[in-house]
Amino acid sequence: MATLEKIRSKGVLLLIVVGAALLIFIIGDFVNSGSTYFNQMKANVAKVNGDKIKITDYDPKINELSEVIKLEYGTNINEDISEQIREMVWNNTINEKVLSDECENIGMTITKDELEDMIIGTHISPILSSSRMFMNAQGQFDPNNVKYFLAQIDDEALTQQMSYDDINRFRTYWRYTENSIKTNRLQEKYNGLIQELFVTNKLEAEYAFEANKTQSTVVYAKKDYFAIADSTIEVSDKEILALYNKKKEHYKQNQAAEVAYIAVEIAPSTEDYQKAEAEINRIKEEFATTEEIAAVTNENSDVQYRNEYLTKDQIDKDFIEFSFTSGKDSVYGPIFNKEEQSFKMARIVENATLRPDSVKLSHIYLHRESAEATLALADSIENALKQGADFAELAKTHSMNTQTAANGGEIGWISELGVDKEICDNAFTLPVGKTFRINNGNDINLFIINDVKEKVEKVKLAVIVQKLDASSETQRDLYNKLKEYVVANNITEKFQANAKENNYEVITAMNVGINSSMINNIVHAREAVRWIYKNKPGKVSDVFEVDNYIMAVAIINIFEEGYQELDNVKDILMAEIRKDKKAEILIKEAEGKNIAQLIGENYTTDTINNVNFASNYSGSLGNEPCVFARVQDMELNKESEALKGNAGVIVFKVIDRTSNEKEYNEKEEMVMLNARERYMIPRLSIETLKKAANIKDYRYKYY
């Protein structure tokens, strides 16, 4: 009872404590869940037309295109290709977004029937017809391959024969391809609509014809602006500011950084060279005497042993003479190739012999539910061939390779290089018309030799190549030395000032963009660029390892998006003002003087032909619109006044003029001008939509 009374007496305090605990719990839960919500809000890679493109939607597109490239080209995705893929996905995403928004506004779509027609109908999309996935053995598009591919990824029975990863790759490939077909067609329709809005009128056609009708021969005298020293022309700050304000729109800029950097190439030291030379000399005796040539070669070489006969064109140029003048088991080297930075030596495995340069093959690929069933079918086909059956017809009927079967099983011409040894041993030794088979359990390939090219000398060679690389010790020394320099010179001013005495060269890079992956010619520098934009001017980075360089970066300045500052364009403006003032001086000097007199006063002169109003460049005169604009209306042999040109002051006269006798054809001229204007529409239309879309790029946060 006493305890209960005590609780009651402390009831208010207890309520406060419990209430506070509940509040903390609720707020904590809200903050935790809210942080996820706010992070999701921030996880945008772009904003286009006010709409956000989320990283969760964007990133899969990069993986998607990577899979497409792997399937199309069978290539591994290295850092260079990854950068290209990221840039392609960005351009595709932005183009697709602005185009789809515009088409939605005007009610333009791609119907289901239209899409089907572009895939399996009569108006095949160029996206499909240019895809390597759907080409036959002759490199031509085969619509049957599309149908077979679609059946594969849709048919449950067929998909069960493929691995989960393979079927996913194929479906990813098709998802990307189908979307590309839609977007490409949508752009074609949109461009077609825009092109219809551009129509050349009669006045434009007549104007264009007249501009090209006459051709003039011109004599000119010119004095270049550089004839007057810059130091003699005064330019005030007031004049520079006035011109800057007048031309400010010309100096818009994206966000960019100006940096200084030191990049030390990771190169082998003298000690690295000596160790590598000793190592290859150590293995020479074993290489020269071993019977396990493939094993010894592969164990010691950066280039794997190729158990293939090679022609002169396929052999390293350093070994060509040795290979065809020495006998079996002879060894050449080791030698050091300075250009390749590698030690190498070669051993003749088989003497040079005459073998066909290449052979033309056809095949029938057989696959059944068991090895016995496949073997029985192969025997049956070979018996039919012996009785005179046509190989091409049998391939069309029985071969499981639909691409070659459609062409009678023809593979085409093959060389020995990169082809399975068992195939080569038969194809390059048997006569034309002979058949042979390659068994692999449930799979059997029947081959026939259709033709053989003339025999050439070939040799079998083992080559050991050891590339000379910087050792880990050398790399560590280079890294530590630059690290020490960065620590001792940790502000931009000192970083630049003390480099020379430490045997470093400081290089300046202007306009390093926030999404750039390069700093001047240093590629794959994305990590360094991201560091730049997380720091401020005056800061010096830690040491980065970038490809074959060890580098450090110091920030000089970061320019925000907007207009370039006056100081950054001051030299350009000053040069333009000086040019104008020089033109005034030279025009005044030339007043009242003819071309002959000006030539006597160190003016250059020349005669140029075929000048008219449509010219944009002409011989030694170069690009001088002040002449081209006047030439058509100038009286023969009448000299012009002194004109302010791009490169100097010019006086000219027309000494001859010829007219095109072709009659004016209004319709033909309009067609030509329309075609010229419409050629630019596809690029200009998308660029115009992008310019109006107020695109915000946030990729730098993620890549």
C-alpha positions, 0 to 999 in steps of 0.5 A: 500500500505504501508502495502504491502511494509512493507511485501515485505521489510521483505520478506526474514525474513518471508521466513526463519520463515515460512521455519523453521516452516515447517522444524520443522513440517516435522522433528517432524512428521518424529521423531514421526512416526520414533520412532514407526518405530524404536520401531517396529524394536526393538520389537524382542523377539529372533533372530534365524539364523539371522532372527528376531522373533517379539513380535507381532508374539510370544505373540499370541502363549502364548495366544494360548497355554493357551487356549489349556491347558484350553480346554484340562485340564479344568484348570485355568491358575495360575502363575506357569502354566503361567511360564511353558507355556512361557517356552514351547512356547519358546522351541516350537518356537525355535525348530520349527524355526531351524527345518523349516529352515533346512527342507526348505534348503533340500526341505523337506515339509509336503504335504496337502494330508499327513496332511489330512491323519494324521488328518482323514486318516489311519495314525493318528498323535500321537498329535491327538490320545493323545489329551483329546479333542478327547477321548471317555468315555473310554478314548480312541481316537475316530476319529469320534470326530475329524470329529465332531469337525472340522464340528463344527468349519467349519459349519456356521449353527453350529457355529451360535449356539455357542458364539463368544468366544467359536468358537474362542477358538475352532479355536485357539485350532485347529490352535495350534493342526494342527501346532503341527501335522505338526511340529511333522511330519516334525521332524519325517521325518528329524530324519528319514533322519539323522538316516539313516546316522548313520550306525554301521560298522563291526569293531564297532560291533566286538569291542562292542561284545568283550568289553562285552564278558569277566567278570573279578573278581578284587582285588584292593588296593586304597588310596584316595586323601583326605588322604593327607591334602590340606594344604600340597600341594602348588599350584602357581598362574602360575599353576592355570593360565596355567590350566585355559588357557588349559581348558578355553572352559570348562568355557563358561557361559551365562549372569548371576548374583550373588546376595544376598537377604533377604526373610522374610516369611509372617507368622501370628503373635501371635496376628493373632492367637489370633484373629482367635481363638476368631473369630471361637469360636464366630461363634460356637454357631450359627453353632451348632444351625442354620437351615441354615447350608449351608448359615452359613458354606459358609459365614464363611468357606474357604471351601464351604459346600458340600451337599453330602454323604461322605465315610471315605476316603473322610472326613478330617482325623481330623473328621473321628472318630467323624463323625461315632460315633456321632449323627445328629447336634453334633459339634466337635471343633474348633481345630487348625491343625498346619500342615494346619495352620487352625482352623476348626470344623464340624457338622453332618448334616445327620447321617451315613447310608449305601449307594452304594459306586458307581453306573454305569450309562448310559444316553441318552442326548436329545435336540430339538428346544423346551421343548415340542418336547424334552419332547415328544421324552423322553416319546416316548423313555421311552415307548419303554424301557417299551416295551423291547427296548434296552437302548444302541441301543436307545442311539446310535440312539437318544443321542446328546452326540456323545462320550457316544452314540457311546458306548451305552450311557455308562458313567461308574462308578460314586461316589456321590462326585461332582455329581449333587444332583438330579442325586445322589438322584436317582442313589444312591437310585433306584435299578439296571435296573431302569431309571430316567430322569433329565429335563432342558427345551430343554434338558433332560437326561434319565439315567439307573442304570446298576450296583451298588457296595456294600454299605458302611457307608456314612455321610453328614457333614458341615465343617468350615475351617478358614485358619490362614493367616497373617493379613494386619497389620502383613504384613505391619509391616514386609514390613516396617521393611525390607524397613527401613533396605534397606534404611539404608543399600543401598549398597551391602556391608552394606546390607550383613554386617548388616543383622545379628544384625537386625535379618535378614539372607542374602542368596547368589544366584549364576547364576541367569539367565537373563530370570530366574523366580526364585532366588534359591527356591523363585519362581515367582521372575521375577520382582526382576530378571528384576530389577537386570539386569537393575542395576549394582553391589553394588545396593540394590533393593526396597522391593518386594512382592513375593508369601509368601515372602517379599524380597530385593535383592543386586547385588554382580556381573553380569557376561557377556556372554563369559568365566567365570573369573579366580577368579570364577573358581580358587578353581576348578582349584586348586583342580584339580592341588592338585589332580594331585600332590597328585597322583604323591606322592602316585604313587611314594610311591607305587612303588615296593610294592605289594597289600599286602604291600599297605594294610598294609600301610592303603590302602583300599581293596576289591574284585569286580565281573563282571568287563569288558571293558564296565563297567562304575561303579563297586561296592566299586571301583566306576567310575574308567576308569583306571581299566576298560580300563586295566582289559581285557588285564591283565594277571591273578594274575599279579598286575598292576602298581600304577594307577592315578584314579578319587578318588585315586591311585589304584593297582589291579589284575585279580584273575578270568575271565569268558567268555561269550559262546554266539557266535558272531552274527555280524548282531544282534550286529549291529542292537543293536548298531544302535538302541542305537545310533538312540535313541539319534538322535531326541534330538541331531539333534535339539540341534545341529541345535540350537547350529548352529543357533546363537540364541539371546534371548531377552525375558527379555525385555518383560516377 
